[in-house]
Amino acid sequence: MISYDIVVIGGGPAGLAAAVEAGKCGGVSVLVIERDRELGGILQQCIHNGFGLHIFKEELTGPEYAERFIKELNELNIEYKLNTMVIDITSDKVITAVNPKDGLIKIKAKAVVLAMGCRERTRGALNIPGMRPAGIFTAGTSQRFVNMEGYMVGKNIVILGSGDVGLIMARRLTLEGAKVQLVAEVLPYPGGLTRNIVQCLEDYDIPLLLSHTVVEICGKERVEGVVIAKVDENRKPVLGTEKYYPCDTLLLSVGLIPENELSQKAGIMLDPVTGGAVVNESMETSIEGIFACGNVLHVHDLVDYVTEESKNAGRNAVKYVKSEISRGGPKMIAKAKKGVRYIVPQVIRLDNIDKAAVLSMRVDNIYKDSKLVVKIGDKTIKEIKKRYLRPGEMERITINKGALSEASDSVISVEVSEVV
C-alpha cells in the first residue's frame, strides 16, 4: 500500500485547482487520480471561449483554461495517475484503484478531495416512448465526438433540454453545417445561462420552445423524426398539441447528476436536493478529512466558481493534514427558505472562517425585480436587489465574518422577496 498526505480524485477543473492549491501550501505530498487519458476533464472538449473571466480576467477556451492549471501542477511536481479508475473509498481514507500499468492498487491518504464531476442524464432516465434507433446522443457525448474525435453526429437535429452544453452544441453544429431545427424545454424557463441563449440560439435564429417536450422517437435503425408536444403546469403532455419534426439526430441536454457513488460507498451524507455531499465552510464532508468540490458537490454554471471553491477545498485539506482545522467553537446551519432550492455550504463553523463565508445557491423559479434576503434567525443582515433571478444561474452571497460573529442565532437563511 502506498501513502500520500492528500489524494485528489478527479483531474478536471475542480481536481486540478484543489491539487495546485494544496501544492502551493507546501509541506504535503499530493496525488491526482484521473480515469481519462489526459488531465483537464470536460474542459478539453469545450473549445469555445468564455472561460476565465473571473479568475484570469481574460477570455480563454476550455483547453487553454485547463492548460494553465496543468502547467502549474507540473511546475509543483505534483504526481498524477492517468487511465486510473477509483473503485472504492473507505471511511478511513483507503482508496482502491485500478489501471493497466499498476493493476489493482491501494492508496492510504491522510486527506481526500472528491472532484469526480458529474454525468449527463440519459434517455433511459426520461422514458421517452419509441424504438432504440441510432442518432440519440447526450449533448456532452456529441461535443466530444465533434470537437475531439472529428465525427459529425448528424445533419438534421432536434435538441431536447436547454442546458448550457446543449445550447453550445446548437451553435457548434450549426457552424459545422448541420440544421438545428429547435430546442425544446419542458420547463417554462430556459436551463442555461442568458448569454448562451442569446449567443447560441437567438444569434442563429434557432427557436426555443418552452413548456414543450419529446413524446415519441420515430425510426427503427436511425432516428427519422420526433413528436413534440406542449406540456401543462405538471409537465404532462397536452393532447392535441403534438407535432412531428423529421430529423436524423436527437441531442439530450436534460440535466447533470453529481458522480457520488464513491461518496456513498464511503458513507458520506448527501444532500437530497443537490445530489452532492453535505459540507461545511472548509468543503469538508460528514467524514473528517474527506473534502468535496466542483460539480460532484453541486452543479455549477461557471468554471471560475468551480476553481474558487476547489482552491478552498485544497487549502483546507492541507490544514486538516497539519491539524490546523478547529473542531470546536460556534457553528451555524444554512437553510434555504422561500424561493431558494439549496445553499452550499450547509454548515458554517465560525472559527475556520478567515474574513468571510461565501454561500452558493440556486433559486426555484424566475423572479423579476426581487431581492435575496439573508437572515440570522429573524434578523435581516443583508439584502441584495436583483433585476432577474433564474434557476439556470447560480447566485453567490458573501457574508463578512463580523456579521456572523455577532449573531445570536445558529441558523442563517436565504429567501427570495419582492422589492417593495
C-alpha positions as CSV (number, residue, x, y, z in Angstrom):
1,M,0.0,0.0,0.0
2,I,1.3,3.4,-1.0
3,S,0.7,6.6,1.1
4,Y,0.1,10.2,0.4
5,D,-0.9,13.2,2.5
6,I,-3.6,14.3,0.1
7,V,-5.3,12.3,-2.7
8,V,-7.4,14.2,-5.2
9,I,-9.9,12.0,-7.1
10,G,-10.6,13.6,-10.5
11,G,-8.3,15.6,-12.8
12,G,-10.8,18.0,-14.2
13,P,-11.1,21.7,-13.3
14,A,-12.0,21.0,-9.7
15,G,-9.3,18.4,-9.1
16,L,-6.6,20.5,-10.7
17,A,-7.4,23.6,-8.8
18,A,-7.6,21.7,-5.5
19,A,-4.3,19.9,-6.1
20,V,-2.5,23.0,-7.3
21,E,-3.7,25.0,-4.2
22,A,-2.6,22.1,-1.9
23,G,0.8,22.0,-3.6
24,K,1.3,25.8,-3.2
25,C,0.6,25.5,0.5
26,G,3.7,23.2,0.7
27,G,4.8,20.5,3.1
28,V,2.5,17.8,1.8
29,S,2.6,15.1,-0.8
30,V,-0.3,15.2,-3.3
31,L,-1.5,12.6,-5.8
32,V,-4.2,13.3,-8.5
33,I,-6.1,10.3,-9.9
34,E,-7.8,10.7,-13.3
35,R,-9.7,8.0,-15.1
36,D,-9.3,9.6,-18.6
37,R,-6.3,9.5,-20.8
38,E,-5.4,13.2,-20.1
39,L,-5.9,15.8,-17.4
40,G,-8.4,18.6,-17.8
41,G,-11.7,16.7,-17.7
42,I,-14.6,18.2,-19.6
43,L,-12.6,21.4,-20.4
44,Q,-10.7,19.5,-23.1
45,Q,-13.7,19.2,-25.3
46,C,-15.0,22.8,-24.6
47,I,-13.2,24.6,-27.4
48,H,-15.4,27.7,-27.3
49,N,-14.3,30.7,-25.3
50,G,-15.8,32.4,-22.3
51,F,-13.7,30.7,-19.6
52,G,-11.5,32.5,-17.1
53,L,-13.2,35.9,-17.0
54,H,-13.3,35.9,-13.2
55,I,-10.1,34.1,-12.4
56,F,-7.7,35.3,-15.1
57,K,-9.6,38.5,-16.2
58,E,-9.5,37.3,-19.9
59,E,-11.4,35.0,-22.2
60,L,-10.0,31.6,-22.7
61,T,-11.1,28.4,-24.3
62,G,-11.6,25.3,-22.1
63,P,-8.3,23.6,-23.1
64,E,-6.4,26.9,-22.5
65,Y,-8.0,27.2,-19.1
66,A,-7.1,23.6,-18.2
67,E,-3.6,24.0,-19.5
68,R,-2.8,26.9,-17.1
69,F,-3.5,24.5,-14.1
70,I,-1.8,21.6,-15.7
71,K,1.3,23.7,-16.2
72,E,1.2,24.7,-12.5
73,L,0.7,21.1,-11.5
74,N,3.8,20.1,-13.3
75,E,5.8,23.1,-12.0
76,L,4.9,22.0,-8.5
77,N,6.0,18.4,-9.3
78,I,2.6,17.0,-8.2
79,E,2.2,13.4,-9.1
80,Y,-0.8,12.1,-11.1
81,K,-2.0,8.8,-12.5
82,L,-4.0,8.7,-15.7
83,N,-6.3,5.9,-17.0
84,T,-6.8,5.1,-13.4
85,M,-10.3,4.2,-12.1
86,V,-11.1,4.5,-8.4
87,I,-13.4,1.7,-7.4
88,D,-13.7,2.2,-3.7
89,I,-13.1,4.6,-0.8
90,T,-13.4,3.7,2.8
91,S,-14.3,6.0,5.7
92,D,-10.7,5.7,7.0
93,K,-9.5,7.1,3.6
94,V,-8.1,3.9,2.0
95,I,-8.6,4.2,-1.8
96,T,-8.8,1.2,-4.1
97,A,-8.0,1.9,-7.8
98,V,-7.1,0.1,-11.0
99,N,-5.2,0.9,-14.1
100,P,-3.4,-1.1,-16.9
101,K,0.1,-0.3,-15.7
102,D,-0.2,-1.0,-11.9
103,G,-3.1,-3.3,-11.8
104,L,-5.1,-3.2,-8.6
105,I,-3.6,-0.6,-6.1
106,K,-4.4,0.6,-2.7
107,I,-3.6,4.1,-1.5
108,K,-3.7,5.4,2.1
109,A,-4.4,9.1,2.3
110,K,-4.5,11.4,5.3
111,A,-7.0,13.6,3.4
112,V,-9.1,13.0,0.3
113,V,-10.6,15.6,-2.1
114,L,-13.5,14.4,-4.1
115,A,-13.6,16.0,-7.5
116,M,-15.3,13.4,-9.7
117,G,-17.6,15.9,-11.5
118,C,-21.0,14.9,-12.9
119,R,-22.5,12.9,-15.6
120,E,-25.4,13.6,-18.0
121,R,-28.9,12.3,-17.6
122,T,-29.6,9.8,-20.4
123,R,-32.6,8.8,-22.4
124,G,-33.2,5.9,-20.1
125,A,-34.0,8.4,-17.3
126,L,-36.6,10.1,-19.4
127,N,-38.7,7.1,-20.5
128,I,-39.5,8.6,-24.0
129,P,-41.6,6.1,-26.0
130,G,-40.2,4.7,-29.2
131,M,-37.7,2.2,-30.5
132,R,-33.9,2.4,-29.8
133,P,-32.5,3.8,-33.1
134,A,-29.1,5.2,-33.7
135,G,-28.8,9.0,-33.6
136,I,-29.7,9.7,-30.0
137,F,-26.8,11.4,-28.1
138,T,-26.3,13.3,-24.9
139,A,-25.1,16.8,-25.6
140,G,-21.7,16.2,-23.9
141,T,-21.1,13.0,-26.0
142,S,-21.9,14.8,-29.2
143,Q,-19.5,17.6,-28.1
144,R,-16.7,15.1,-27.6
145,F,-17.4,13.4,-31.0
146,V,-17.3,16.7,-32.9
147,N,-14.6,18.6,-31.0
148,M,-12.1,15.8,-30.1
149,E,-12.8,12.8,-32.3
150,G,-13.7,14.6,-35.5
151,Y,-17.1,13.0,-36.2
152,M,-20.3,14.7,-37.1
153,V,-23.3,13.3,-35.2
154,G,-26.0,14.3,-37.7
155,K,-27.3,16.8,-40.3
156,N,-30.8,17.5,-39.2
157,I,-31.0,17.9,-35.5
158,V,-33.5,18.5,-32.7
159,I,-32.3,19.2,-29.1
160,L,-34.3,18.3,-26.0
161,G,-33.4,20.4,-23.0
162,S,-31.8,23.9,-22.7
163,G,-28.8,23.1,-20.6
164,D,-25.7,25.0,-21.4
165,V,-23.9,22.2,-23.2
166,G,-27.0,21.7,-25.4
167,L,-27.1,25.4,-26.2
168,I,-23.4,25.5,-27.1
169,M,-23.8,22.4,-29.3
170,A,-26.7,24.1,-31.1
171,R,-24.3,26.8,-32.2
172,R,-21.4,24.4,-32.8
173,L,-23.4,22.0,-35.1
174,T,-24.8,25.0,-37.0
175,L,-21.3,26.2,-37.7
176,E,-20.4,22.8,-38.9
177,G,-23.2,22.9,-41.5
178,A,-26.0,21.0,-39.7
179,K,-29.6,22.2,-39.5
180,V,-30.6,22.6,-35.9
181,Q,-34.4,22.9,-36.1
182,L,-35.2,23.8,-32.5
183,V,-34.5,23.4,-28.8
184,A,-37.4,22.1,-26.7
185,E,-37.5,22.7,-23.0
186,V,-40.0,21.0,-20.7
187,L,-39.8,23.8,-18.1
188,P,-41.4,27.3,-18.6
189,Y,-37.9,28.8,-18.4
190,P,-34.5,28.0,-20.1
191,G,-32.0,26.0,-18.1
192,G,-28.8,27.6,-19.4
193,L,-27.1,30.9,-19.0
194,T,-28.7,34.0,-20.6
195,R,-25.5,34.7,-22.6
196,N,-25.8,31.2,-24.1
197,I,-29.5,31.7,-25.0
198,V,-28.5,34.9,-26.9
199,Q,-25.2,33.8,-28.4
200,C,-26.1,30.2,-29.3
201,L,-29.8,30.4,-30.2
202,E,-31.0,33.9,-30.9
203,D,-27.9,34.9,-32.9
204,Y,-28.5,31.8,-35.2
205,D,-32.3,32.1,-35.4
206,I,-32.8,28.7,-33.6
207,P,-36.2,28.6,-31.9
208,L,-36.6,27.8,-28.2
209,L,-39.9,26.1,-27.4
210,L,-40.5,26.4,-23.6
211,S,-43.0,24.1,-21.9
212,H,-42.5,21.5,-24.7
213,T,-41.0,18.0,-24.7
214,V,-40.4,15.0,-26.9
215,V,-43.2,12.5,-26.5
216,E,-42.1,9.9,-29.2
217,I,-39.0,9.0,-31.0
218,C,-39.7,7.6,-34.5
219,G,-37.4,5.3,-36.5
220,K,-36.0,1.8,-36.1
221,E,-32.4,1.7,-37.4
222,R,-31.8,5.5,-37.3
223,V,-33.9,8.4,-35.9
224,E,-36.3,9.5,-38.6
225,G,-38.2,12.1,-36.5
226,V,-39.6,13.1,-33.2
227,V,-43.0,14.1,-31.9
228,I,-43.0,17.2,-29.7
229,A,-46.0,18.3,-27.6
230,K,-46.8,21.2,-25.3
231,V,-46.9,20.3,-21.5
232,D,-49.1,21.7,-18.7
233,E,-48.0,23.0,-15.4
234,N,-47.5,19.4,-14.2
235,R,-45.2,18.7,-17.1
236,K,-47.8,16.3,-18.6
237,P,-48.2,16.4,-22.4
238,V,-51.3,18.3,-23.6
239,L,-53.4,16.2,-26.0
240,G,-53.8,17.7,-29.4
241,T,-50.6,19.8,-29.3
242,E,-48.4,17.1,-30.9
243,K,-46.3,18.0,-33.9
244,Y,-44.0,15.8,-35.9
245,Y,-40.5,17.0,-36.8
246,P,-38.4,15.0,-39.3
247,C,-34.8,14.7,-38.1
248,D,-31.9,12.2,-38.1
249,T,-30.5,13.1,-34.7
250,L,-31.8,13.9,-31.2
251,L,-29.5,15.5,-28.6
252,L,-30.4,15.4,-24.9
253,S,-29.4,18.2,-22.6
254,V,-31.7,17.4,-19.8
255,G,-29.6,17.8,-16.6
256,L,-26.5,16.7,-14.8
257,I,-26.1,14.3,-11.9
258,P,-23.1,14.5,-9.5
259,E,-21.0,11.4,-9.6
260,N,-21.4,10.4,-5.9
261,E,-21.3,6.6,-6.0
262,L,-17.9,6.6,-4.3
263,S,-19.1,9.1,-1.7
264,Q,-22.0,6.8,-0.9
265,K,-19.6,3.8,-0.5
266,A,-17.6,5.8,2.0
267,G,-20.8,6.6,4.0
268,I,-20.8,10.3,3.3
269,M,-24.0,12.2,3.9
270,L,-25.6,13.5,0.7
271,D,-27.9,16.5,0.2
272,P,-31.2,15.3,-1.4
273,V,-31.6,18.5,-3.4
274,T,-28.0,18.9,-4.9
275,G,-27.2,15.2,-5.0
276,G,-23.8,16.1,-3.6
277,A,-22.3,15.9,-0.2
278,V,-23.3,17.9,2.8
279,V,-20.3,20.1,3.5
280,N,-19.1,22.8,5.9
281,E,-17.2,26.1,5.3
282,S,-14.0,24.1,4.7
283,M,-15.7,22.0,2.0
284,E,-15.3,19.0,4.4
285,T,-18.0,16.3,4.2
286,S,-19.6,14.4,7.1
287,I,-16.4,12.3,7.3
288,E,-13.5,14.2,8.7
289,G,-10.6,14.6,6.3
290,I,-12.7,13.9,3.1
291,F,-13.5,17.1,1.2
292,A,-15.7,17.7,-1.9
293,C,-15.7,20.4,-4.6
294,G,-16.9,21.3,-8.0
295,N,-19.7,19.5,-9.9
296,V,-19.6,16.5,-7.6
297,L,-20.7,18.8,-4.8
298,H,-23.4,20.8,-6.8
299,V,-23.7,21.6,-10.5
300,H,-22.0,24.9,-11.4
301,D,-22.6,27.1,-14.4
302,L,-19.2,28.8,-14.4
303,V,-15.8,27.0,-14.2
304,D,-14.4,30.1,-12.4
305,Y,-16.6,29.4,-9.4
306,V,-15.5,25.7,-9.5
307,T,-11.9,26.9,-9.3
308,E,-12.6,29.2,-6.3
309,E,-14.5,26.5,-4.4
310,S,-11.9,23.9,-5.2
311,K,-9.0,26.1,-4.1
312,N,-10.8,26.3,-0.8
313,A,-11.1,22.5,-0.6
314,G,-7.4,22.0,-1.4
315,R,-6.3,24.7,1.1
316,N,-8.4,23.2,3.9
317,A,-7.2,19.6,3.1
318,V,-3.7,20.8,3.9
319,K,-4.9,22.4,7.1
320,Y,-6.5,19.1,8.1
321,V,-3.3,17.2,7.4
322,K,-1.4,19.8,9.6
323,S,-4.1,19.7,12.3
324,E,-5.0,23.3,11.8
325,I,-8.8,23.0,11.5
326,S,-10.8,23.9,14.5
327,R,-13.3,21.3,15.7
328,G,-14.9,23.4,18.4
329,G,-16.5,26.8,18.6
330,P,-19.8,28.2,17.4
331,K,-21.4,26.9,14.2
332,M,-24.3,27.9,12.0
333,I,-26.7,25.8,9.9
334,A,-27.6,27.3,6.4
335,K,-31.2,26.8,5.4
336,A,-32.8,27.5,2.1
337,K,-36.1,29.3,2.6
338,K,-38.8,30.6,0.2
339,G,-37.7,30.7,-3.4
340,V,-34.2,29.1,-2.8
341,R,-33.6,25.4,-3.7
342,Y,-30.4,24.9,-1.7
343,I,-27.4,26.5,-0.1
344,V,-23.8,25.3,-0.1
345,P,-22.1,25.0,2.4
346,Q,-24.8,23.7,4.7
347,V,-22.7,24.2,7.9
348,I,-20.5,27.2,8.8
349,R,-18.0,26.9,11.7
350,L,-17.0,30.4,12.6
351,D,-13.6,29.6,13.9
352,N,-12.5,28.4,10.5
353,I,-13.5,31.5,8.5
354,D,-10.8,34.0,7.8
355,K,-12.7,37.0,6.6
356,A,-16.0,35.9,5.1
357,A,-18.2,33.0,4.1
358,V,-19.4,32.5,0.6
359,L,-22.9,31.0,0.2
360,S,-23.7,29.4,-3.2
361,M,-27.4,28.8,-4.2
362,R,-30.0,28.4,-6.9
363,V,-33.5,29.8,-6.9
364,D,-36.5,27.6,-7.8
365,N,-38.1,29.8,-10.5
366,I,-37.7,33.0,-12.5
367,Y,-38.1,36.1,-10.4
368,K,-38.1,39.7,-11.6
369,D,-37.5,42.9,-9.6
370,S,-36.8,40.9,-6.4
371,K,-34.1,40.6,-3.8
372,L,-32.2,37.9,-1.9
373,V,-32.7,38.4,1.9
374,V,-30.1,36.9,4.3
375,K,-31.3,36.4,7.8
376,I,-29.8,35.1,11.0
377,G,-32.7,33.9,13.0
378,D,-35.4,36.6,12.4
379,K,-32.8,39.4,11.9
380,T,-32.1,40.5,8.4
381,I,-28.3,41.1,7.9
382,K,-28.1,41.5,4.1
383,E,-30.4,42.3,1.1
384,I,-29.3,42.1,-2.5
385,K,-31.6,43.5,-5.1
386,K,-31.8,41.5,-8.4
387,R,-33.4,42.6,-11.7
388,Y,-33.6,38.9,-12.6
389,L,-33.2,35.6,-10.7
390,R,-33.1,32.4,-12.8
391,P,-32.6,28.7,-11.8
392,G,-30.0,28.4,-14.6
393,E,-27.7,30.9,-13.0
394,M,-26.0,30.2,-9.6
395,E,-26.1,33.0,-7.1
396,R,-23.3,33.7,-4.6
397,I,-23.5,35.8,-1.5
398,T,-20.5,36.8,0.6
399,I,-21.2,37.3,4.4
400,N,-18.5,39.0,6.4
401,K,-17.2,37.1,9.5
402,G,-18.2,40.1,11.7
403,A,-21.8,39.8,10.8
404,L,-21.7,36.1,11.6
405,S,-19.8,36.5,14.9
406,E,-22.3,39.0,16.2
407,A,-25.2,36.6,15.6
408,S,-27.4,35.5,18.5
409,D,-28.9,32.6,16.5
410,S,-27.4,29.5,15.0
411,V,-29.5,29.4,11.8
412,I,-28.6,31.5,8.7
413,S,-31.2,31.5,5.9
414,V,-31.7,33.0,2.5
415,E,-35.0,33.7,0.8
416,V,-36.4,35.5,-2.2
417,S,-38.6,38.5,-1.5
418,E,-40.3,41.1,-3.7
419,V,-38.8,44.6,-3.9
420,V,-41.4,46.9,-2.4
